Amino acid sequence: MALVAENMRILHTTPVMDGYRMPAEYEEHTGCIMVWPERADSWQYGAVAARKAFVQVAEAIALSEKVIMLTSNAQYDNARAMLSDKIQVIEMTTDDAWARDFAPTFVINEEGSVRGIDWQFNAWGGEYDGLYDDWSNDNKVARKMCDILEKDVYDASDFVLEGGAIHVDGEGTALVTKACLLSKGRNPDMSMEQIENKLKDYLNVSKVIWINNGIYNDETNEHIDNICAFARPGEILLAVTDDINDPQYSMSQDAYNTLINETDARGRKIKVHKIPLPKPVYLTDYERAGLSSINGFGIREEHERLAASYVNFYISNKNIIMPGFGDDNDEVAKNIIQDIFKDREVIQIYSRDILIGGGNIHCITQQLPKGIKR
Ligand code: KQY
């Protein structure tokens, strides 16, 4: 290790100009960034149950890669005590715990050099339909992490994006939803073509596949990572339901029709693996009573439908860490996913207490790809 730290450089070029690309999640990682849950309008009853689920996720990832857990000063001792010594705990101020969305998106080059991208984060819609009144701490995390990790960082602050809004196959294809990327709270002055070009410049992809929707009532404006995931180039998992009376039925069917009629950046037809959804999951009165409003911002509605989906999983070096909901389809989905990822053992974690916060395992994790120091 160098005795003198190299300062992070803030770059005003783009990854495509410099020969960097976003690798797929199934490419090798050095580690994973997570954030300790604390916020009272996301995590019911003092986040006690959510923290136990976060610990299970972190320890499962730590079986095959390094995990960095960011935490507030107030929660530092508790996080340190609840996590094993395999997990690195770093004090950092955040507004909430969605590492996927505000930690850096990392890109690599052919030599294995790793850089970060610092998108503009506005809590899923800013003044228009954002979920908090202040997201300024979350918006600083990408730069702070690049500084700590000694990675140069691309300044993409003129573009609103969250990590959960994009998936890539590592071979030139990105996957997004129109509902999210074209939402009025993100980049309302940009056309679809301009948004697509921005993704091409920063992710270094040559093809962007747009599906219309994500998961019903997903408060992120329907992030792609809750409905789809790449298993490998040319193969996509898609969350579906058989219930024609469920509004999700036509949303997933429409995505299926788009995907099977598409080719990826390398001209491959796309194979779609259907992953059944659990039965609709609703917030209980007890759970809602455990949430507290912050600065008068609304909490979840009574009996709100939660955006539960099994494809919101994390691909670690050796495992697939996937959600479970106590539903009959837990086992069915697990078996299908295990069959698709034959070289990684699937670990299923009961994640209702993460879901209540508004996302799932993929949303609370951000991978750091393997690479050399700079
Ligand atoms: O990426 C996500 N699914 C985050 C949702 C945030 C919800 C805030 N309560």
Residues whose N, C-alpha, C, O or C-beta is under 5 A from the ligand:
A	BS01	KQY	S42 W98 D101 L131 G164 T220 G357 G358 G359 N360 C363
